[in-house]
Amino acid sequence: MVELKKDLPEIFEEFADQRRNSFLAIKKLKEQGVPVVGAFCTYLPKELPRAMGAAVVGLCSVSDETIPDAEKDLPRNLCPLIKSSYGFAKTDKCPFFYFSDLVVGETTCDGKKKMYEMLAEFKPVYVIELPNRQSEEGIAMYRREIIRFKEELERRFETTITEEAIRHEIHLNNEITKSLLRLQYLMANDPAPVSGLNIVNTAYGSGFNMDVESLPARINDLADQIEAEYAAGKNEGKKPRILVTGSPSGGAALKVIRAIEDAGAVVVAFENCSGLKSMLLTDEENPDVYDALARRYLGIGCSCMSPNPNRMAMLDKLIDEFHVDGVVDIILQACHTYNVETALVGKLVKEKKGIPYTVVETDYSQADVGQIQTRMAAFVEML
């Protein structure tokens, strides 16, 4: 194990700042001739572009900075994640979008699908057809789409992607996922070892680390240090334990996480996109790499799937494993599929698990911070 010279707050800050710090890293990669593929969703099999030596960067933007520019083209009552992402792309204020040689989208929701059409006016865009059912037929369809995506990468970048290279990337991605799962499951300890805000920022920031090969070791070193300090008696103290689910909760949506923890609780589990929802392993023993990838990625329990039993099964499991006292469902404005699923999630949490549940609908502005703080304080107080 590499001996760490930094304390935990400094390490957490480094991961939280990873997205901004990697702007220069992606510029250097471009100067070295490394292809850059921009992605919008956790359904994208990152192993394929990485297998040809490309850097993969996330393009979803999570601030309201460019939303006024986006609203010149897009409806005001559209999901803020879509408006923010389009606004940063349109204004060239996102270095990741600027340096991307290819932007890849998936047909997860209607708003994103239409946005891809508009992005294609000023950037090369490729759209992967995503089945809306996690059935054997859906897996077979997605397997074909993954092969079609591989062939498009080979054609566009004049390269060959071997199965050996794909298997290497599958193994590496599994190692990254295992390290992130280990980090997340440290929060199953009661009392929690650190704040949930630090954990979600670390998980989110790790997705922007351009040195992918070193990532498992970095995350495991951090987990080692958290465990050592926990054994020495450092922890968050006895607090109500919250699970957060729903729409992506990074960036400006972290105001909800801050409000929960400022009210005296600790967020011990994140089921959202940058949390445990997408931390699945690919079967390295499957002789068909494309089938293995299709099964792994279609296993993600996103609300764009209908029906969506995987999300409910994961929530049921996480509530028990993390000893959860209450569930907060974050819904981004106009995120209709997640909003509709609140009825199903609420039934699971309140009726089956017998614990309190609340829904927070928000956007990327700061206008509702005070209201959210009041609501979260009231929710935490009743736990």
VENLIN-V332091 format. One record per helix or strand of 2 or more residues. SS is the DSSP state (A for helix, B for strand). FROM is the first residue (numbers start at 0). TO is the last residue. If there is no record, write none. Layout:
ss: <SS SS>
from: <FROM FROM>
to: <TO TO>
This chain:
ss: <A A B A B A A A B A B A A A A B A B A A A B A B A>
from: <7 17 35 45 54 66 79 94 101 109 124 135 162 195 211 240 250 265 275 288 308 325 335 355 368>
to: <15 30 38 50 57 69 90 98 105 118 127 156 187 205 230 245 261 269 277 297 320 331 351 361 380>
